Amino acid sequence: MATPQRTCIGCRRRRPQSDLVRLVADHGRVRTARRGAPGRGAYLCADVACLEAADGRHAFARAFRGPVTLDASVREAVAQRDEDERR
Ligand SMILES: [Zn+2]
């Protein structure tokens, strides 16, 4: 079965879902989601640059259809995976 492709809300590139960090909005806070977690999702590369890009052009509010706050855990998760991939 083909790996589903998702679009990163930071750089707008389509990538395999497994390469992306899945985010969900929970009561106005954006958090990382485990695979298969319910709710409206958005995807971001494991790249801090994509996080900054998405934040800078309000892609989170657009993806989640309303104002949202980025939880600190999102930046940590992205930074962590970014680092892992550079080893
Ligand atoms: Zn990206």
PDB file of the backbone (N, CA, C, O) and the ligand in Angstrom, with CONECT records:
HET     ZN  A 101       1
ATOM      1  N   MET A   1       0.856  -1.200   0.000  1.00  0.00           N
ATOM      2  CA  MET A   1       0.000   0.000   0.000  1.00  0.00           C
ATOM      3  C   MET A   1       0.886   1.242   0.000  1.00  0.00           C
ATOM      4  O   MET A   1       1.881   1.297   0.723  1.00  0.00           O
ATOM      5  N   ALA A   2       0.542   2.197  -0.776  1.00  0.00           N
ATOM      6  CA  ALA A   2       1.337   3.426  -0.867  1.00  0.00           C
ATOM      7  C   ALA A   2       1.234   4.225   0.422  1.00  0.00           C
ATOM      8  O   ALA A   2       0.183   4.256   1.063  1.00  0.00           O
ATOM      9  N   THR A   3       2.318   4.861   0.791  1.00  0.00           N
ATOM     10  CA  THR A   3       2.317   5.729   1.965  1.00  0.00           C
ATOM     11  C   THR A   3       1.510   6.971   1.627  1.00  0.00           C
ATOM     12  O   THR A   3       1.740   7.595   0.592  1.00  0.00           O
ATOM     13  N   PRO A   4       0.561   7.340   2.494  1.00  0.00           N
ATOM     14  CA  PRO A   4      -0.216   8.553   2.181  1.00  0.00           C
ATOM     15  C   PRO A   4       0.683   9.783   2.160  1.00  0.00           C
ATOM     16  O   PRO A   4       1.612   9.905   2.959  1.00  0.00           O
ATOM     17  N   GLN A   5       0.396  10.681   1.245  1.00  0.00           N
ATOM     18  CA  GLN A   5       1.152  11.922   1.134  1.00  0.00           C
ATOM     19  C   GLN A   5       0.362  13.033   1.813  1.00  0.00           C
ATOM     20  O   GLN A   5      -0.856  13.126   1.667  1.00  0.00           O
ATOM     21  N   ARG A   6       1.070  13.863   2.547  1.00  0.00           N
ATOM     22  CA  ARG A   6       0.418  14.993   3.207  1.00  0.00           C
ATOM     23  C   ARG A   6       1.221  16.241   2.906  1.00  0.00           C
ATOM     24  O   ARG A   6       2.414  16.171   2.610  1.00  0.00           O
ATOM     25  N   THR A   7       0.558  17.381   2.985  1.00  0.00           N
ATOM     26  CA  THR A   7       1.232  18.646   2.712  1.00  0.00           C
ATOM     27  C   THR A   7       1.667  19.298   4.010  1.00  0.00           C
ATOM     28  O   THR A   7       0.871  19.438   4.938  1.00  0.00           O
ATOM     29  N   CYS A   8       2.928  19.697   4.077  1.00  0.00           N
ATOM     30  CA  CYS A   8       3.441  20.441   5.217  1.00  0.00           C
ATOM     31  C   CYS A   8       2.860  21.853   5.167  1.00  0.00           C
ATOM     32  O   CYS A   8       2.900  22.505   4.124  1.00  0.00           O
ATOM     33  N   ILE A   9       2.324  22.324   6.286  1.00  0.00           N
ATOM     34  CA  ILE A   9       1.731  23.665   6.276  1.00  0.00           C
ATOM     35  C   ILE A   9       2.804  24.748   6.339  1.00  0.00           C
ATOM     36  O   ILE A   9       2.494  25.931   6.199  1.00  0.00           O
ATOM     37  N   GLY A  10       4.051  24.362   6.546  1.00  0.00           N
ATOM     38  CA  GLY A  10       5.142  25.341   6.563  1.00  0.00           C
ATOM     39  C   GLY A  10       5.675  25.615   5.166  1.00  0.00           C
ATOM     40  O   GLY A  10       5.677  26.757   4.707  1.00  0.00           O
ATOM     41  N   CYS A  11       6.129  24.558   4.490  1.00  0.00           N
ATOM     42  CA  CYS A  11       6.772  24.743   3.184  1.00  0.00           C
ATOM     43  C   CYS A  11       5.857  24.352   2.028  1.00  0.00           C
ATOM     44  O   CYS A  11       6.206  24.582   0.870  1.00  0.00           O
ATOM     45  N   ARG A  12       4.691  23.767   2.314  1.00  0.00           N
ATOM     46  CA  ARG A  12       3.705  23.368   1.306  1.00  0.00           C
ATOM     47  C   ARG A  12       4.182  22.228   0.411  1.00  0.00           C
ATOM     48  O   ARG A  12       3.577  21.966  -0.629  1.00  0.00           O
ATOM     49  N   ARG A  13       5.255  21.551   0.800  1.00  0.00           N
ATOM     50  CA  ARG A  13       5.692  20.399   0.018  1.00  0.00           C
ATOM     51  C   ARG A  13       4.891  19.184   0.438  1.00  0.00           C
ATOM     52  O   ARG A  13       4.507  19.058   1.601  1.00  0.00           O
ATOM     53  N   ARG A  14       4.637  18.289  -0.507  1.00  0.00           N
ATOM     54  CA  ARG A  14       3.965  17.028  -0.179  1.00  0.00           C
ATOM     55  C   ARG A  14       5.027  15.997   0.145  1.00  0.00           C
ATOM     56  O   ARG A  14       5.997  15.827  -0.594  1.00  0.00           O
ATOM     57  N   ARG A  15       4.831  15.315   1.252  1.00  0.00           N
ATOM     58  CA  ARG A  15       5.801  14.318   1.691  1.00  0.00           C
ATOM     59  C   ARG A  15       5.052  13.130   2.260  1.00  0.00           C
ATOM     60  O   ARG A  15       3.874  13.241   2.600  1.00  0.00           O
ATOM     61  N   PRO A  16       5.732  11.984   2.369  1.00  0.00           N
ATOM     62  CA  PRO A  16       5.067  10.841   3.018  1.00  0.00           C
ATOM     63  C   PRO A  16       4.670  11.214   4.447  1.00  0.00           C
ATOM     64  O   PRO A  16       5.415  11.883   5.164  1.00  0.00           O
ATOM     65  N   GLN A  17       3.511  10.778   4.829  1.00  0.00           N
ATOM     66  CA  GLN A  17       2.974  11.113   6.152  1.00  0.00           C
ATOM     67  C   GLN A  17       3.944  10.754   7.274  1.00  0.00           C
ATOM     68  O   GLN A  17       4.018  11.445   8.290  1.00  0.00           O
ATOM     69  N   SER A  18       4.682   9.669   7.078  1.00  0.00           N
ATOM     70  CA  SER A  18       5.610   9.205   8.124  1.00  0.00           C
ATOM     71  C   SER A  18       6.777  10.171   8.358  1.00  0.00           C
ATOM     72  O   SER A  18       7.425  10.119   9.404  1.00  0.00           O
ATOM     73  N   ASP A  19       7.045  11.051   7.387  1.00  0.00           N
ATOM     74  CA  ASP A  19       8.121  12.030   7.540  1.00  0.00           C
ATOM     75  C   ASP A  19       7.656  13.298   8.252  1.00  0.00           C
ATOM     76  O   ASP A  19       8.460  14.166   8.593  1.00  0.00           O
ATOM     77  N   LEU A  20       6.365  13.389   8.467  1.00  0.00           N
ATOM     78  CA  LEU A  20       5.801  14.626   8.998  1.00  0.00           C
ATOM     79  C   LEU A  20       5.356  14.462  10.438  1.00  0.00           C
ATOM     80  O   LEU A  20       5.071  13.354  10.892  1.00  0.00           O
ATOM     81  N   VAL A  21       5.301  15.569  11.145  1.00  0.00           N
ATOM     82  CA  VAL A  21       4.776  15.590  12.506  1.00  0.00           C
ATOM     83  C   VAL A  21       3.298  15.956  12.401  1.00  0.00           C
ATOM     84  O   VAL A  21       2.950  16.971  11.798  1.00  0.00           O
ATOM     85  N   ARG A  22       2.439  15.143  12.980  1.00  0.00           N
ATOM     86  CA  ARG A  22       1.007  15.428  12.923  1.00  0.00           C
ATOM     87  C   ARG A  22       0.617  16.304  14.108  1.00  0.00           C
ATOM     88  O   ARG A  22       1.017  16.062  15.247  1.00  0.00           O
ATOM     89  N   LEU A  23      -0.168  17.315  13.807  1.00  0.00           N
ATOM     90  CA  LEU A  23      -0.613  18.250  14.844  1.00  0.00           C
ATOM     91  C   LEU A  23      -2.126  18.246  14.915  1.00  0.00           C
ATOM     92  O   LEU A  23      -2.801  18.096  13.897  1.00  0.00           O
ATOM     93  N   VAL A  24      -2.657  18.410  16.109  1.00  0.00           N
ATOM     94  CA  VAL A  24      -4.099  18.584  16.281  1.00  0.00           C
ATOM     95  C   VAL A  24      -4.339  19.786  17.184  1.00  0.00           C
ATOM     96  O   VAL A  24      -3.487  20.140  17.999  1.00  0.00           O
ATOM     97  N   ALA A  25      -5.493  20.403  17.038  1.00  0.00           N
ATOM     98  CA  ALA A  25      -5.868  21.511  17.908  1.00  0.00           C
ATOM     99  C   ALA A  25      -6.810  20.982  18.975  1.00  0.00           C
ATOM    100  O   ALA A  25      -7.812  20.332  18.675  1.00  0.00           O
ATOM    101  N   ASP A  26      -6.475  21.269  20.217  1.00  0.00           N
ATOM    102  CA  ASP A  26      -7.281  20.820  21.341  1.00  0.00           C
ATOM    103  C   ASP A  26      -7.631  22.053  22.162  1.00  0.00           C
ATOM    104  O   ASP A  26      -6.773  22.622  22.836  1.00  0.00           O
ATOM    105  N   HIS A  27      -8.888  22.463  22.104  1.00  0.00           N
ATOM    106  CA  HIS A  27      -9.334  23.669  22.807  1.00  0.00           C
ATOM    107  C   HIS A  27      -8.430  24.869  22.528  1.00  0.00           C
ATOM    108  O   HIS A  27      -8.039  25.597  23.440  1.00  0.00           O
ATOM    109  N   GLY A  28      -8.111  25.057  21.253  1.00  0.00           N
ATOM    110  CA  GLY A  28      -7.351  26.232  20.871  1.00  0.00           C
ATOM    111  C   GLY A  28      -5.847  26.123  21.060  1.00  0.00           C
ATOM    112  O   GLY A  28      -5.107  27.069  20.791  1.00  0.00           O
ATOM    113  N   ARG A  29      -5.401  24.965  21.525  1.00  0.00           N
ATOM    114  CA  ARG A  29      -3.949  24.758  21.645  1.00  0.00           C
ATOM    115  C   ARG A  29      -3.516  23.707  20.645  1.00  0.00           C
ATOM    116  O   ARG A  29      -4.110  22.634  20.544  1.00  0.00           O
ATOM    117  N   VAL A  30      -2.475  24.037  19.914  1.00  0.00           N
ATOM    118  CA  VAL A  30      -1.956  23.077  18.939  1.00  0.00           C
ATOM    119  C   VAL A  30      -0.947  22.178  19.625  1.00  0.00           C
ATOM    120  O   VAL A  30       0.004  22.649  20.247  1.00  0.00           O
ATOM    121  N   ARG A  31      -1.167  20.880  19.503  1.00  0.00           N
ATOM    122  CA  ARG A  31      -0.270  19.894  20.103  1.00  0.00           C
ATOM    123  C   ARG A  31       0.093  18.847  19.065  1.00  0.00           C
ATOM    124  O   ARG A  31      -0.551  18.734  18.022  1.00  0.00           O
ATOM    125  N   THR A  32       1.121  18.096  19.363  1.00  0.00           N
ATOM    126  CA  THR A  32       1.452  16.973  18.495  1.00  0.00           C
ATOM    127  C   THR A  32       0.464  15.847  18.773  1.00  0.00           C
ATOM    128  O   THR A  32       0.005  15.680  19.902  1.00  0.00           O
ATOM    129  N   ALA A  33       0.146  15.094  17.761  1.00  0.00           N
ATOM    130  CA  ALA A  33      -0.816  14.013  17.898  1.00  0.00           C
ATOM    131  C   ALA A  33      -0.151  12.687  17.613  1.00  0.00           C
ATOM    132  O   ALA A  33       0.755  12.586  16.785  1.00  0.00           O
ATOM    133  N   ARG A  34      -0.617  11.679  18.313  1.00  0.00           N
ATOM    134  CA  ARG A  34      -0.149  10.336  17.982  1.00  0.00           C
ATOM    135  C   ARG A  34      -0.851   9.912  16.702  1.00  0.00           C
ATOM    136  O   ARG A  34      -1.925  10.412  16.368  1.00  0.00           O
ATOM    137  N   ARG A  35      -0.226   8.986  15.997  1.00  0.00           N
ATOM    138  CA  ARG A  35      -0.822   8.461  14.783  1.00  0.00           C
ATOM    139  C   ARG A  35      -2.231   7.934  15.080  1.00  0.00           C
ATOM    140  O   ARG A  35      -2.442   7.188  16.036  1.00  0.00           O
ATOM    141  N   GLY A  36      -3.163   8.330  14.261  1.00  0.00           N
ATOM    142  CA  GLY A  36      -4.512   7.822  14.434  1.00  0.00           C
ATOM    143  C   GLY A  36      -5.357   8.587  15.436  1.00  0.00           C
ATOM    144  O   GLY A  36      -6.521   8.247  15.649  1.00  0.00           O
ATOM    145  N   ALA A  37      -4.786   9.621  16.057  1.00  0.00           N
ATOM    146  CA  ALA A  37      -5.572  10.423  16.984  1.00  0.00           C
ATOM    147  C   ALA A  37      -6.687  11.137  16.225  1.00  0.00           C
ATOM    148  O   ALA A  37      -6.475  11.597  15.103  1.00  0.00           O
ATOM    149  N   PRO A  38      -7.867  11.232  16.823  1.00  0.00           N
ATOM    150  CA  PRO A  38      -8.974  11.870  16.122  1.00  0.00           C
ATOM    151  C   PRO A  38      -8.826  13.386  16.084  1.00  0.00           C
ATOM    152  O   PRO A  38      -7.994  13.969  16.779  1.00  0.00           O
ATOM    153  N   GLY A  39      -9.647  13.999  15.261  1.00  0.00           N
ATOM    154  CA  GLY A  39      -9.671  15.459  15.207  1.00  0.00           C
ATOM    155  C   GLY A  39      -9.042  15.996  13.941  1.00  0.00           C
ATOM    156  O   GLY A  39      -8.396  15.275  13.180  1.00  0.00           O
ATOM    157  N   ARG A  40      -9.252  17.280  13.740  1.00  0.00           N
ATOM    158  CA  ARG A  40      -8.715  17.945  12.570  1.00  0.00           C
ATOM    159  C   ARG A  40      -7.201  17.995  12.698  1.00  0.00           C
ATOM    160  O   ARG A  40      -6.676  18.447  13.716  1.00  0.00           O
ATOM    161  N   GLY A  41      -6.513  17.542  11.694  1.00  0.00           N
ATOM    162  CA  GLY A  41      -5.061  17.488  11.776  1.00  0.00           C
ATOM    163  C   GLY A  41      -4.384  18.415  10.792  1.00  0.00           C
ATOM    164  O   GLY A  41      -4.981  18.855   9.809  1.00  0.00           O
ATOM    165  N   ALA A  42      -3.153  18.695  11.068  1.00  0.00           N
ATOM    166  CA  ALA A  42      -2.298  19.421  10.142  1.00  0.00           C
ATOM    167  C   ALA A  42      -0.929  18.755  10.230  1.00  0.00           C
ATOM    168  O   ALA A  42      -0.601  18.104  11.222  1.00  0.00           O
ATOM    169  N   TYR A  43      -0.158  18.926   9.200  1.00  0.00           N
ATOM    170  CA  TYR A  43       1.138  18.245   9.153  1.00  0.00           C
ATOM    171  C   TYR A  43       2.262  19.234   8.934  1.00  0.00           C
ATOM    172  O   TYR A  43       2.120  20.241   8.239  1.00  0.00           O
ATOM    173  N   LEU A  44       3.378  18.911   9.550  1.00  0.00           N
ATOM    174  CA  LEU A  44       4.544  19.782   9.482  1.00  0.00           C
ATOM    175  C   LEU A  44       5.777  18.887   9.337  1.00  0.00           C
ATOM    176  O   LEU A  44       5.869  17.836   9.972  1.00  0.00           O
ATOM    177  N   CYS A  45       6.721  19.316   8.496  1.00  0.00           N
ATOM    178  CA  CYS A  45       7.991  18.583   8.415  1.00  0.00           C
ATOM    179  C   CYS A  45       8.662  18.641   9.785  1.00  0.00           C
ATOM    180  O   CYS A  45       8.414  19.554  10.572  1.00  0.00           O
ATOM    181  N   ALA A  46       9.505  17.663  10.055  1.00  0.00           N
ATOM    182  CA  ALA A  46      10.297  17.692  11.287  1.00  0.00           C
ATOM    183  C   ALA A  46      11.452  18.661  11.071  1.00  0.00           C
ATOM    184  O   ALA A  46      12.619  18.272  11.050  1.00  0.00           O
ATOM    185  N   ASP A  47      11.099  19.921  10.914  1.00  0.00           N
ATOM    186  CA  ASP A  47      12.070  20.945  10.556  1.00  0.00           C
ATOM    187  C   ASP A  47      11.631  22.260  11.200  1.00  0.00           C
ATOM    188  O   ASP A  47      10.539  22.761  10.933  1.00  0.00           O
ATOM    189  N   VAL A  48      12.484  22.801  12.035  1.00  0.00           N
ATOM    190  CA  VAL A  48      12.132  24.034  12.746  1.00  0.00           C
ATOM    191  C   VAL A  48      11.833  25.160  11.757  1.00  0.00           C
ATOM    192  O   VAL A  48      10.996  26.019  12.031  1.00  0.00           O
ATOM    193  N   ALA A  49      12.511  25.160  10.612  1.00  0.00           N
ATOM    194  CA  ALA A  49      12.269  26.196   9.595  1.00  0.00           C
ATOM    195  C   ALA A  49      10.820  26.159   9.121  1.00  0.00           C
ATOM    196  O   ALA A  49      10.219  27.206   8.880  1.00  0.00           O
ATOM    197  N   CYS A  50      10.262  24.971   8.987  1.00  0.00           N
ATOM    198  CA  CYS A  50       8.862  24.846   8.554  1.00  0.00           C
ATOM    199  C   CYS A  50       7.915  25.340   9.646  1.00  0.00           C
ATOM    200  O   CYS A  50       6.885  25.951   9.361  1.00  0.00           O
ATOM    201  N   LEU A  51       8.275  25.066  10.888  1.00  0.00           N
ATOM    202  CA  LEU A  51       7.476  25.557  12.009  1.00  0.00           C
ATOM    203  C   LEU A  51       7.450  27.089  12.000  1.00  0.00           C
ATOM    204  O   LEU A  51       6.397  27.705  12.169  1.00  0.00           O
ATOM    205  N   GLU A  52       8.613  27.685  11.801  1.00  0.00           N
ATOM    206  CA  GLU A  52       8.704  29.147  11.767  1.00  0.00           C
ATOM    207  C   GLU A  52       7.911  29.713  10.587  1.00  0.00           C
ATOM    208  O   GLU A  52       7.214  30.720  10.713  1.00  0.00           O
ATOM    209  N   ALA A  53       8.033  29.050   9.454  1.00  0.00           N
ATOM    210  CA  ALA A  53       7.332  29.516   8.253  1.00  0.00           C
ATOM    211  C   ALA A  53       5.822  29.466   8.457  1.00  0.00           C
ATOM    212  O   ALA A  53       5.103  30.402   8.108  1.00  0.00           O
ATOM    213  N   ALA A  54       5.352  28.360   9.029  1.00  0.00           N
ATOM    214  CA  ALA A  54       3.921  28.189   9.257  1.00  0.00           C
ATOM    215  C   ALA A  54       3.409  29.226  10.257  1.00  0.00           C
ATOM    216  O   ALA A  54       2.338  29.807  10.082  1.00  0.00           O
ATOM    217  N   ASP A  55       4.194  29.439  11.300  1.00  0.00           N
ATOM    218  CA  ASP A  55       3.822  30.394  12.334  1.00  0.00           C
ATOM    219  C   ASP A  55       3.796  31.811  11.734  1.00  0.00           C
ATOM    220  O   ASP A  55       2.881  32.590  12.003  1.00  0.00           O
ATOM    221  N   GLY A  56       4.793  32.125  10.935  1.00  0.00           N
ATOM    222  CA  GLY A  56       4.923  33.457  10.354  1.00  0.00           C
ATOM    223  C   GLY A  56       3.794  33.838   9.423  1.00  0.00           C
ATOM    224  O   GLY A  56       3.433  35.011   9.334  1.00  0.00           O
ATOM    225  N   ARG A  57       3.222  32.847   8.716  1.00  0.00           N
ATOM    226  CA  ARG A  57       2.110  33.243   7.850  1.00  0.00           C
ATOM    227  C   ARG A  57       0.765  32.686   8.316  1.00  0.00           C
ATOM    228  O   ARG A  57      -0.137  32.446   7.513  1.00  0.00           O
ATOM    229  N   HIS A  58       0.656  32.492   9.594  1.00  0.00           N
ATOM    230  CA  HIS A  58      -0.614  32.147  10.228  1.00  0.00           C
ATOM    231  C   HIS A  58      -1.238  30.891   9.644  1.00  0.00           C
ATOM    232  O   HIS A  58      -2.460  30.761   9.563  1.00  0.00           O
ATOM    233  N   ALA A  59      -0.378  29.975   9.241  1.00  0.00           N
ATOM    234  CA  ALA A  59      -0.875  28.730   8.660  1.00  0.00           C
ATOM    235  C   ALA A  59      -1.594  27.878   9.692  1.00  0.00           C
ATOM    236  O   ALA A  59      -2.464  27.080   9.342  1.00  0.00           O
ATOM    237  N   PHE A  60      -1.240  28.037  10.951  1.00  0.00           N
ATOM    238  CA  PHE A  60      -1.913  27.232  11.989  1.00  0.00           C
ATOM    239  C   PHE A  60      -3.371  27.663  12.137  1.00  0.00           C
ATOM    240  O   PHE A  60      -4.272  26.826  12.190  1.00  0.00           O
ATOM    241  N   ALA A  61      -3.590  28.959  12.202  1.00  0.00           N
ATOM    242  CA  ALA A  61      -4.963  29.463  12.319  1.00  0.00           C
ATOM    243  C   ALA A  61      -5.786  29.035  11.108  1.00  0.00           C
ATOM    244  O   ALA A  61      -6.972  28.724  11.229  1.00  0.00           O
ATOM    245  N   ARG A  62      -5.149  29.021   9.946  1.00  0.00           N
ATOM    246  CA  ARG A  62      -5.856  28.629   8.733  1.00  0.00           C
ATOM    247  C   ARG A  62      -6.167  27.135   8.759  1.00  0.00           C
ATOM    248  O   ARG A  62      -7.281  26.713   8.444  1.00  0.00           O
ATOM    249  N   ALA A  63      -5.172  26.347   9.136  1.00  0.00           N
ATOM    250  CA  ALA A  63      -5.359  24.897   9.138  1.00  0.00           C
ATOM    251  C   ALA A  63      -6.429  24.474  10.143  1.00  0.00           C
ATOM    252  O   ALA A  63      -7.181  23.529   9.905  1.00  0.00           O
ATOM    253  N   PHE A  64      -6.485  25.177  11.256  1.00  0.00           N
ATOM    254  CA  PHE A  64      -7.430  24.792  12.310  1.00  0.00           C
ATOM    255  C   PHE A  64      -8.664  25.681  12.349  1.00  0.00           C
ATOM    256  O   PHE A  64      -9.472  25.607  13.275  1.00  0.00           O
ATOM    257  N   ARG A  65      -8.795  26.516  11.335  1.00  0.00           N
ATOM    258  CA  ARG A  65      -9.995  27.348  11.182  1.00  0.00           C
ATOM    259  C   ARG A  65     -10.292  28.190  12.413  1.00  0.00           C
ATOM    260  O   ARG A  65     -11.427  28.218  12.888  1.00  0.00           O
ATOM    261  N   GLY A  66      -9.304  28.858  12.918  1.00  0.00           N
ATOM    262  CA  GLY A  66      -9.539  29.747  14.046  1.00  0.00           C
ATOM    263  C   GLY A  66      -8.235  30.051  14.739  1.00  0.00           C
ATOM    264  O   GLY A  66      -7.206  29.439  14.455  1.00  0.00           O
ATOM    265  N   PRO A  67      -8.285  31.007  15.656  1.00  0.00           N
ATOM    266  CA  PRO A  67      -7.058  31.356  16.365  1.00  0.00           C
ATOM    267  C   PRO A  67      -6.618  30.223  17.283  1.00  0.00           C
ATOM    268  O   PRO A  67      -7.424  29.670  18.031  1.00  0.00           O
ATOM    269  N   VAL A  68      -5.368  29.891  17.220  1.00  0.00           N
ATOM    270  CA  VAL A  68      -4.830  28.823  18.061  1.00  0.00           C
ATOM    271  C   VAL A  68      -3.493  29.270  18.645  1.00  0.00           C
ATOM    272  O   VAL A  68      -2.811  30.139  18.102  1.00  0.00           O
ATOM    273  N   THR A  69      -3.151  28.661  19.743  1.00  0.00           N
ATOM    274  CA  THR A  69      -1.863  28.910  20.379  1.00  0.00           C
ATOM    275  C   THR A  69      -1.011  27.668  20.190  1.00  0.00           C
ATOM    276  O   THR A  69      -1.474  26.539  20.358  1.00  0.00           O
ATOM    277  N   LEU A  70       0.221  27.898  19.845  1.00  0.00           N
ATOM    278  CA  LEU A  70       1.125  26.778  19.637  1.00  0.00           C
ATOM    279  C   LEU A  70       1.680  26.334  20.986  1.00  0.00           C
ATOM    280  O   LEU A  70       2.337  27.109  21.680  1.00  0.00           O
ATOM    281  N   ASP A  71       1.417  25.099  21.347  1.00  0.00           N
ATOM    282  CA  ASP A  71       1.946  24.575  22.594  1.00  0.00           C
ATOM    283  C   ASP A  71       3.464  24.401  22.479  1.00  0.00           C
ATOM    284  O   ASP A  71       3.974  24.062  21.411  1.00  0.00           O
ATOM    285  N   ALA A  72       4.170  24.630  23.565  1.00  0.00           N
ATOM    286  CA  ALA A  72       5.632  24.525  23.555  1.00  0.00           C
ATOM    287  C   ALA A  72       6.101  23.127  23.152  1.00  0.00           C
ATOM    288  O   ALA A  72       7.199  22.961  22.620  1.00  0.00           O
ATOM    289  N   SER A  73       5.265  22.133  23.409  1.00  0.00           N
ATOM    290  CA  SER A  73       5.640  20.750  23.080  1.00  0.00           C
ATOM    291  C   SER A  73       5.801  20.541  21.578  1.00  0.00           C
ATOM    292  O   SER A  73       6.531  19.649  21.145  1.00  0.00           O
ATOM    293  N   VAL A  74       5.114  21.369  20.780  1.00  0.00           N
ATOM    294  CA  VAL A  74       5.209  21.221  19.326  1.00  0.00           C
ATOM    295  C   VAL A  74       6.621  21.567  18.858  1.00  0.00           C
ATOM    296  O   VAL A  74       7.238  20.837  18.083  1.00  0.00           O
ATOM    297  N   ARG A  75       7.111  22.697  19.350  1.00  0.00           N
ATOM    298  CA  ARG A  75       8.466  23.117  18.979  1.00  0.00           C
ATOM    299  C   ARG A  75       9.494  22.075  19.442  1.00  0.00           C
ATOM    300  O   ARG A  75      10.442  21.754  18.725  1.00  0.00           O
ATOM    301  N   GLU A  76       9.286  21.566  20.640  1.00  0.00           N
ATOM    302  CA  GLU A  76      10.200  20.543  21.166  1.00  0.00           C
ATOM    303  C   GLU A  76      10.175  19.284  20.309  1.00  0.00           C
ATOM    304  O   GLU A  76      11.222  18.718  19.996  1.00  0.00           O
ATOM    305  N   ALA A  77       8.982  18.852  19.934  1.00  0.00           N
ATOM    306  CA  ALA A  77       8.850  17.627  19.135  1.00  0.00           C
ATOM    307  C   ALA A  77       9.503  17.801  17.769  1.00  0.00           C
ATOM    308  O   ALA A  77      10.189  16.905  17.278  1.00  0.00           O
ATOM    309  N   VAL A  78       9.282  18.954  17.167  1.00  0.00           N
ATOM    310  CA  VAL A  78       9.864  19.224  15.849  1.00  0.00           C
ATOM    311  C   VAL A  78      11.380  19.315  15.952  1.00  0.00           C
ATOM    312  O   VAL A  78      12.099  18.721  15.148  1.00  0.00           O
ATOM    313  N   ALA A  79      11.859  20.052  16.933  1.00  0.00           N
ATOM    314  CA  ALA A  79      13.305  20.222  17.119  1.00  0.00           C
ATOM    315  C   ALA A  79      13.972  18.881  17.410  1.00  0.00           C
ATOM    316  O   ALA A  79      15.064  18.593  16.921  1.00  0.00           O
ATOM    317  N   GLN A  80      13.291  18.068  18.218  1.00  0.00           N
ATOM    318  CA  GLN A  80      13.836  16.760  18.582  1.00  0.00           C
ATOM    319  C   GLN A  80      13.980  15.871  17.360  1.00  0.00           C
ATOM    320  O   GLN A  80      15.020  15.245  17.154  1.00  0.00           O
ATOM    321  N   ARG A  81      12.929  15.819  16.551  1.00  0.00           N
ATOM    322  CA  ARG A  81      12.979  14.947  15.367  1.00  0.00           C
ATOM    323  C   ARG A  81      13.954  15.491  14.334  1.00  0.00           C
ATOM    324  O   ARG A  81      14.624  14.730  13.636  1.00  0.00           O
ATOM    325  N   ASP A  82      14.027  16.811  14.245  1.00  0.00           N
ATOM    326  CA  ASP A  82      14.962  17.460  13.341  1.00  0.00           C
ATOM    327  C   ASP A  82      16.383  17.015  13.697  1.00  0.00           C
ATOM    328  O   ASP A  82      17.175  16.662  12.823  1.00  0.00           O
ATOM    329  N   GLU A  83      16.683  17.039  14.983  1.00  0.00           N
ATOM    330  CA  GLU A  83      18.007  16.661  15.465  1.00  0.00           C
ATOM    331  C   GLU A  83      18.287  15.176  15.207  1.00  0.00           C
ATOM    332  O   GLU A  83      19.378  14.814  14.766  1.00  0.00           O
ATOM    333  N   ASP A  84      17.306  14.330  15.480  1.00  0.00           N
ATOM    334  CA  ASP A  84      17.475  12.896  15.260  1.00  0.00           C
ATOM    335  C   ASP A  84      17.858  12.595  13.817  1.00  0.00           C
ATOM    336  O   ASP A  84      18.685  11.723  13.552  1.00  0.00           O
ATOM    337  N   GLU A  85      17.244  13.331  12.882  1.00  0.00           N
ATOM    338  CA  GLU A  85      17.479  13.052  11.472  1.00  0.00           C
ATOM    339  C   GLU A  85      18.847  13.532  10.998  1.00  0.00           C
ATOM    340  O   GLU A  85      19.316  13.122   9.937  1.00  0.00           O
ATOM    341  N   ARG A  86      19.479  14.390  11.771  1.00  0.00           N
ATOM    342  CA  ARG A  86      20.798  14.874  11.373  1.00  0.00           C
ATOM    343  C   ARG A  86      21.919  13.998  11.910  1.00  0.00           C
ATOM    344  O   ARG A  86      23.080  14.180  11.541  1.00  0.00           O
ATOM    345  N   ARG A  87      21.584  13.048  12.778  1.00  0.00           N
ATOM    346  CA  ARG A  87      22.644  12.208  13.351  1.00  0.00           C
ATOM    347  C   ARG A  87      23.158  11.202  12.342  1.00  0.00           C
ATOM    348  O   ARG A  87      24.051  10.415  12.655  1.00  0.00           O
TER     349      ARG A  87
HETATM  350 ZN    ZN A 101       7.896  21.590   5.489  1.00  0.00          ZN2+
END
